[in-house]
Amino acid sequence: RVPLLQAAGKKNSFNLLGLTEAELKEQFVRGDGPGGQATNKTNNCVVLKHIPSGIVVKCHQTRSVEQNRKIAREILQEKVDLFYKGEDSDVFKEKKASEKKKQEKKRRTKENLERKKHFKELQQLHKK
């Protein structure tokens, strides 16, 4: 089972709940992590809070404040959608579908390896 707020991050969802700027509180802070002076002296990390739900998103993926603002809003919109719709959310459904696809691929890979192993054993028997 996928924790609801960890399912966000998919970019293909179109049917998300809308956000208004009045519901958002935005702050610009110094980011953390590698980057040296570019990170330590600039406030280009965006912290976005959705006031009604209390969900907070921190985005410091690029050096551009505008790009970080845009990315933060996209992530927040997905998380808010998950918060209110739960398992009916498109984001959740996409995440479940991708996990199912991944598990199916693992299963097929495992079957192929078993088949190859069995084939090699048969070859060894025929050589003897």
C-alpha positions as CSV (number, residue, x, y, z in Angstrom):
1,R,0.0,0.0,0.0
2,V,1.3,3.5,-1.0
3,P,1.3,6.2,1.7
4,L,-0.9,8.9,0.2
5,L,1.4,11.9,0.5
6,Q,4.3,10.0,-1.0
7,A,2.5,9.2,-4.2
8,A,2.8,12.8,-5.4
9,G,5.4,13.5,-8.0
10,K,3.7,12.4,-11.2
11,K,3.4,15.0,-13.9
12,N,0.7,13.4,-16.1
13,S,-2.3,14.2,-13.9
14,F,-4.8,16.6,-15.4
15,N,-7.9,16.3,-13.2
16,L,-6.3,17.9,-10.0
17,L,-8.0,20.2,-7.5
18,G,-7.3,23.9,-8.2
19,L,-5.4,26.1,-5.8
20,T,-5.9,29.8,-5.3
21,E,-3.2,32.2,-4.3
22,A,-5.3,33.2,-1.2
23,E,-4.9,29.7,0.2
24,L,-1.2,29.7,-0.1
25,K,1.6,31.1,2.1
26,E,4.9,31.5,0.4
27,Q,8.4,32.0,1.8
28,F,11.9,32.1,0.3
29,V,14.6,30.6,2.4
30,R,18.2,29.5,1.9
31,G,18.4,26.0,0.5
32,D,20.6,23.2,1.9
33,G,22.8,20.6,0.4
34,P,25.7,20.9,-2.0
35,G,26.3,24.0,-4.0
36,G,28.7,26.1,-1.9
37,Q,28.3,29.9,-2.1
38,A,25.4,29.7,-4.6
39,T,23.3,27.8,-2.0
40,N,24.6,29.5,1.1
41,K,24.0,33.1,0.1
42,T,20.8,33.1,-2.0
43,N,17.2,32.6,-0.8
44,N,16.1,30.6,-3.8
45,C,14.4,27.7,-1.9
46,V,10.6,28.0,-1.9
47,V,8.5,26.9,1.0
48,L,4.9,26.8,0.1
49,K,2.1,26.1,2.6
50,H,-1.6,25.3,1.8
51,I,-3.3,27.0,4.7
52,P,-6.6,25.0,4.8
53,S,-5.0,21.5,4.8
54,G,-1.7,22.5,6.5
55,I,0.4,20.7,3.8
56,V,3.9,22.2,3.4
57,V,6.2,21.8,0.3
58,K,9.8,22.8,0.2
59,C,11.4,23.1,-3.3
60,H,15.0,23.7,-4.1
61,Q,15.4,21.7,-7.3
62,T,16.9,24.6,-9.4
63,R,18.9,27.8,-8.9
64,S,16.0,29.8,-10.3
65,V,13.4,31.1,-7.8
66,E,10.7,31.3,-10.6
67,Q,11.2,27.7,-11.6
68,N,11.2,26.6,-8.0
69,R,8.0,28.5,-7.4
70,K,6.4,26.7,-10.4
71,I,7.6,23.2,-9.3
72,A,6.5,23.8,-5.7
73,R,3.0,24.7,-6.9
74,E,2.8,21.6,-9.0
75,I,3.9,19.3,-6.2
76,L,1.6,21.1,-3.7
77,Q,-1.3,20.8,-6.1
78,E,-0.7,17.0,-6.4
79,K,-0.4,16.6,-2.6
80,V,-3.6,18.6,-1.9
81,D,-5.4,16.5,-4.5
82,L,-4.2,13.3,-2.7
83,F,-5.2,14.8,0.7
84,Y,-8.8,15.5,-0.3
85,K,-9.5,12.7,-2.8
86,G,-7.4,10.0,-1.3
87,E,-7.5,6.8,-3.3
88,D,-9.8,8.4,-5.9
89,S,-7.1,10.8,-6.9
90,D,-5.6,10.4,-10.4
91,V,-2.1,10.8,-8.8
92,F,-2.7,7.8,-6.6
93,K,-4.1,5.7,-9.4
94,E,-1.1,6.5,-11.6
95,K,1.3,5.6,-8.8
96,K,-0.5,2.3,-8.2
97,A,-0.5,1.5,-12.0
98,S,3.2,2.2,-12.3
99,E,4.0,0.0,-9.2
100,K,1.9,-2.8,-10.7
101,K,3.8,-2.5,-14.0
102,K,7.1,-2.6,-12.1
103,Q,6.1,-5.7,-10.2
104,E,5.0,-7.4,-13.4
105,K,8.4,-6.6,-15.0
106,K,10.2,-8.0,-12.0
107,R,8.1,-11.2,-12.2
108,R,8.8,-11.6,-15.9
109,T,12.6,-11.1,-15.4
110,K,12.6,-13.7,-12.6
111,E,10.8,-16.2,-14.8
112,N,13.2,-15.6,-17.7
113,L,16.2,-16.2,-15.3
114,E,14.6,-19.4,-14.1
115,R,14.1,-20.5,-17.7
116,K,17.7,-19.8,-18.6
117,K,18.9,-21.6,-15.5
118,H,16.8,-24.6,-16.4
119,F,18.0,-24.6,-20.0
120,K,21.7,-24.5,-18.9
121,E,21.0,-27.5,-16.6
122,L,19.5,-29.4,-19.5
123,Q,22.5,-28.6,-21.6
124,Q,24.8,-29.8,-18.9
125,L,22.9,-33.1,-18.7
126,H,23.0,-33.6,-22.5
127,K,26.8,-33.1,-22.6
128,K,27.4,-35.9,-20.0
